[in-house]
């Protein structure tokens, strides 16, 4: 992002509250590097600025075979990462030029095959390593419930199915937000911020009264003001309304007023997300989140990720320029209907993007 644009964005934030730093902090000392103390910026705040990446092969939900185990053994972690390296090498190989039919195209990074693949693994960057926090490789991003699985409430599942009965190819408003270049797909924009197939970088900039998180995917700029009050519930914004406060070395962010299209794993009306950003070493920010929505989930949902420092730059994400995908998607659906064919995904559950 052009530094001049960032200055303008920060200057236009409605400044409120105080930058005072309470002493209380709730981060497990075991995950903080031995003897490490987060550096302070010019405002006396813990310095979170820089470019960070949450790219990882750790999944959002835990494989049931691990039960309630949050950490992998070193041998298990080595085996998983080794298998991932071999798969990546295979998927990045040149496409067989003898292939004549699109349906015979090989598997791509997302796991799709044939025309659903789009492009091979050369164009993606989902990460190559598991999340490691406090030296432990994790079995899942989710830490609660104890089984690392989303505890979807029965009423929410039924309501989610009803919203899809009209068909997901009826018009652009029914398509995914990423396809419409509104926010990044797969939850990468947040909150909570989740890793996807590529563009997993975040640039953090701070002033005394605001924090900006520039999301590489779709170039979303999320502005977190320090202190203040949320607007009325009827005011809904993309990525919600985020208010931060400092608790010791941790930035705690509460986000409400999210649009229903951005609910975690389906549309929800009153989801609240509480995030915690704690710099635990020169190379890592511990990112923790809690999703509060009793109507959607039968139990509290919490997760942890590692935001790892990178010297990479944020790439421009020119989503709209030359983007003919929406025209093609809807035109293809209309043609299929004329031919009396069922449109895959038009009824029932939509396949989630990003693999999480």
C-alpha positions in Angstrom: 0.0 0.0 0.0 1.2 3.5 -0.9 2.5 5.1 2.4 0.7 8.3 1.5 -2.7 6.4 1.2 -2.0 4.8 4.6 -1.4 8.2 6.2 -4.6 9.5 4.7 -6.5 6.5 6.0 -5.1 6.9 9.5 -5.7 10.6 9.5 -9.4 10.2 8.7 -10.1 7.7 11.5 -12.4 9.0 14.2 -10.0 9.3 17.2 -11.3 8.3 20.5 -10.3 6.9 23.9 -6.9 6.7 25.5 -3.7 4.8 24.7 -3.0 4.0 28.4 -1.5 0.6 28.9 -3.1 -1.4 31.8 -0.9 -3.8 33.5 -3.1 -6.9 33.2 -2.2 -9.5 30.5 -3.6 -13.0 29.9 -1.1 -14.5 27.5 0.4 -17.8 28.6 4.0 -17.0 29.6 5.1 -20.4 28.1 4.5 -19.1 24.6 6.7 -16.0 25.1 10.3 -16.4 24.0 12.6 -16.6 27.1 13.7 -13.2 28.2 11.8 -11.5 25.5 10.1 -8.1 26.0 8.1 -6.6 23.1 9.7 -3.3 21.8 7.8 -0.1 22.3 6.9 2.4 19.6 7.0 6.2 19.9 3.6 6.1 21.7 4.8 3.6 24.3 2.7 0.8 22.9 4.0 -2.7 22.1 5.3 -2.5 18.5 3.2 -4.8 16.2 4.2 -3.0 13.0 5.6 -4.8 10.1 4.5 -7.5 7.6 3.4 -10.8 8.9 2.1 -14.0 7.4 -0.3 -16.6 8.8 0.3 -19.1 5.9 0.2 -22.6 7.3 -0.8 -26.2 6.5 -2.5 -26.5 9.9 -6.2 -26.8 9.3 -8.9 -24.7 11.0 -10.7 -27.9 12.4 -8.8 -30.8 13.8 -8.7 -34.3 12.3 -11.0 -36.4 14.5 -8.2 -39.0 14.9 -6.3 -36.6 17.2 -9.2 -36.3 19.6 -8.6 -33.6 22.1 -4.8 -33.4 21.5 -3.8 -29.8 20.7 -0.1 -30.6 19.9 1.6 -33.1 17.6 4.7 -35.0 18.5 7.9 -34.0 16.6 7.7 -37.2 14.6 4.1 -36.6 13.6 4.9 -33.0 12.6 7.9 -34.1 10.5 5.7 -36.7 8.7 2.9 -34.2 7.9 5.3 -31.5 6.7 7.3 -34.1 4.7 4.2 -35.3 3.0 3.1 -31.8 2.2 6.5 -31.0 0.6 6.2 -34.1 -1.6 2.7 -33.1 -2.7 3.7 -29.5 -3.4 6.6 -30.8 -5.6 4.2 -33.0 -7.5 1.5 -30.3 -7.9 4.1 -27.7 -9.2 5.3 -30.0 -12.0 4.5 -28.9 -15.5 1.1 -29.8 -16.8 1.1 -32.9 -19.1 0.8 -31.4 -22.6 -0.7 -34.7 -23.9 -3.9 -34.0 -21.9 -6.7 -33.2 -24.4 -9.8 -32.9 -22.2 -10.2 -30.3 -19.5 -11.8 -33.0 -17.2 -8.5 -34.9 -17.2 -6.5 -32.0 -15.8 -4.6 -33.0 -12.6 -5.3 -32.1 -9.1 -4.5 -28.5 -8.0 -3.5 -27.1 -4.7 -7.0 -26.6 -3.4 -7.8 -30.3 -4.0 -10.0 -29.6 -7.0 -9.5 -31.4 -10.3 -10.4 -30.7 -13.9 -12.1 -27.4 -14.8 -12.6 -26.6 -11.1 -8.9 -26.4 -10.6 -8.4 -23.1 -12.5 -4.6 -23.0 -12.1 -1.9 -25.3 -10.8 0.1 -25.0 -7.6 2.8 -22.7 -9.1 0.3 -19.8 -8.6 -0.5 -20.5 -5.0 1.3 -20.1 -1.7 -0.6 -21.7 1.1 2.4 -22.3 3.4 4.6 -25.3 3.9 4.7 -25.6 7.7 2.4 -26.3 10.6 1.6 -23.6 13.2 4.1 -23.7 16.0 3.3 -21.9 19.2 5.6 -22.2 22.2 7.6 -24.7 20.2 4.7 -27.0 19.7 3.2 -28.0 16.4 -0.6 -27.7 16.5 -3.2 -30.2 15.3 -5.7 -27.4 14.5 -6.2 -23.7 14.6 -9.2 -24.2 16.9 -8.4 -24.6 20.5 -12.0 -24.7 21.9 -14.1 -26.8 22.0 -11.6 -29.4 23.2 -12.1 -31.5 20.1 -11.0 -28.7 17.8 -14.3 -28.9 15.7 -16.9 -26.2 15.1 -19.9 -26.9 17.3 -22.6 -25.7 14.9 -25.9 -25.3 16.7 -28.8 -27.3 15.1 -31.0 -24.2 14.6 -28.1 -22.4 12.9 -27.5 -25.4 10.5 -31.2 -25.5 9.6 -31.4 -21.7 9.1 -28.2 -21.8 6.9 -29.8 -24.5 4.7 -32.9 -22.4 4.2 -30.9 -19.4 3.0 -29.5 -21.5 0.2 -32.8 -22.9 -1.2 -33.1 -20.0 -3.7 -30.0 -21.1 -5.6 -26.5 -19.6 -5.5 -26.2 -18.8 -9.2 -29.4 -16.6 -9.4 -27.4 -13.4 -9.4 -24.1 -11.8 -8.4 -25.4 -11.1 -4.8 -25.6 -14.9 -4.3 -22.0 -15.4 -5.1 -19.1 -15.5 -2.6 -17.7 -12.2 -1.4 -14.3 -13.0 -2.8 -15.7 -13.6 -6.3 -17.3 -10.2 -6.1 -14.0 -8.6 -5.0 -15.6 -7.2 -1.8 -13.4 -8.9 0.8 -10.9 -11.7 0.7 -12.3 -15.2 0.4 -12.1 -18.0 3.0 -12.1 -15.6 5.9 -8.7 -14.1 5.2 -9.9 -10.5 5.8 -11.4 -11.5 9.2 -12.3 -11.3 11.8 -11.2 -13.9 12.6 -8.3 -13.8 10.1 -7.8 -17.3 8.6 -5.2 -18.6 6.2 -6.1 -19.5 2.6 -4.4 -20.6 -0.6 -2.3 -17.5 -1.2 -1.9 -13.8 -0.3 -1.6 -14.6 3.4 0.3 -11.4 4.3 -0.8 -8.6 6.7 0.8 -5.3 7.2 0.2 -3.7 10.6 0.7 0.1 11.1 0.1 1.9 14.4 -0.7 5.4 15.6 -1.5 6.5 19.1 -5.3 6.1 18.5 -5.6 3.5 15.7 -4.2 0.4 14.3 -4.5 -0.5 10.6 -4.3 -4.1 9.3 -3.7 -4.1 5.6 -4.9 -7.5 4.2 -3.0 -8.6 1.1 -6.0 -10.5 -0.3 -8.3 -8.0 -2.1 -6.3 -5.2 -0.4 -8.7 -4.8 2.5 -7.7 -2.1 5.0 -9.1 -2.8 8.4 -9.0 0.1 10.8 -9.1 -0.6 14.5 -9.6 2.5 16.6 -8.4 2.5 20.2 -11.3 3.2 22.5 -14.8 4.4 21.7 -18.2 2.8 21.3 -19.8 0.7 18.6 -22.4 2.3 16.4 -26.1 1.1 16.6 -26.7 -2.5 15.6 -28.4 -1.6 12.4 -25.1 -0.1 11.1 -23.4 -3.0 9.4 -20.0 -2.8 7.7 -17.6 -5.2 5.9 -15.2 -6.6 8.4 -17.4 -5.1 11.1 -16.7 -2.3 13.6 -13.4 -2.9 15.5 -12.5 -1.3 18.8 -9.2 -2.0 20.5 -7.6 -1.6 23.9 -4.2 -2.4 25.3 -3.9 -4.9 28.1 -0.3 -5.0 29.0 1.6 -6.2 25.9 -1.6 -7.4 24.2 -3.9 -5.6 21.8 -7.4 -6.7 22.5 -9.9 -6.1 19.7 -13.7 -6.4 19.9 -15.5 -6.5 16.6 -19.3 -6.3 16.2 -21.7 -5.0 13.6 -20.5 -7.5 11.0 -22.6 -8.0 7.9 -24.4 -11.3 7.9 -22.6 -12.5 4.8 -19.3 -12.6 6.8 -20.4 -15.0 9.5 -17.9 -17.8 10.3 -19.0 -20.8 8.1 -22.3 -19.2 7.1 -24.5 -16.1 7.5 -25.1 -15.0 11.0 -26.7 -11.8 12.4 -25.0 -11.0 15.7 -21.6 -12.5 15.7 -19.0 -10.9 17.9 -15.3 -11.6 17.6 -12.7 -10.9 20.3 -9.1 -11.0 19.1 -5.8 -10.7 20.9 -2.5 -9.7 19.3 0.6 -10.4 21.4 4.2 -10.1 20.2 5.9 -13.1 21.7 9.3 -12.9 19.9 11.0 -10.8 17.3 9.7 -13.1 14.7 6.1 -13.9 15.9 2.8 -12.4 17.0 0.5 -14.8 18.8 -3.0 -14.2 17.3 -5.9 -15.5 19.4 -9.6 -15.2 18.7 -12.9 -16.0 20.2 -16.2 -16.1 18.2 -19.2 -15.3 20.4 -22.5 -16.3 18.8 -24.7 -18.6 20.9 -27.3 -18.9 18.1 -24.7 -20.2 15.7 -22.5 -22.3 17.9 -23.4 -24.7 20.7 -20.2 -23.9 22.6 -17.5 -21.2 22.7 -15.3 -21.1 19.7 -11.6 -20.1 20.2 -8.5 -20.4 18.1 -4.8 -19.5 17.9 -2.5 -18.8 15.0 1.1 -17.6 14.5 1.7 -14.4 12.6 5.2 -14.9 11.4 7.5 -11.9 10.5 8.5 -11.7 6.8 10.7 -9.4 4.8 8.3 -9.9 1.9 6.3 -6.9 0.6 2.6 -6.7 0.3 1.6 -7.3 -3.4 -1.1 -5.3 -5.1 -4.3 -7.4 -5.4 -6.1 -5.9 -8.5 -9.2 -8.0 -8.1 -11.5 -6.0 -10.4 -9.2 -5.2 -13.3 -9.9 -7.5 -16.2 -12.1 -9.7 -14.0 -14.5 -11.5 -16.3 -15.2 -14.3 -13.8 -18.6 -13.1 -12.7 -19.9 -12.8 -16.2 -18.7 -16.2 -17.0 -20.1 -17.8 -13.9 -23.6 -16.4 -14.4 -23.6 -16.9 -18.2 -22.5 -20.5 -17.7 -25.3 -21.1 -15.2 -27.9 -19.6 -17.6 -26.7 -21.8 -20.4 -26.8 -24.9 -18.3 -30.4 -24.1 -17.3 -31.3 -23.7 -21.0 -29.9 -27.2 -21.6 -31.9 -28.5 -18.7 -28.8 -29.3 -16.7 -28.5 -29.0 -12.9 -26.0 -26.3 -11.9 -23.5 -27.8 -9.4 -23.8 -26.0 -6.0 -27.0 -24.2 -7.0 -29.0 -26.2 -4.4 -27.8 -27.3 -1.0 -24.5 -26.6 0.8 -21.9 -24.5 -1.0 -18.4 -25.9 -0.9 -16.2 -23.7 1.3 -13.4 -21.7 -0.3 -9.8 -21.7 0.8 -9.9 -25.3 2.1 -10.4 -24.3 5.8 
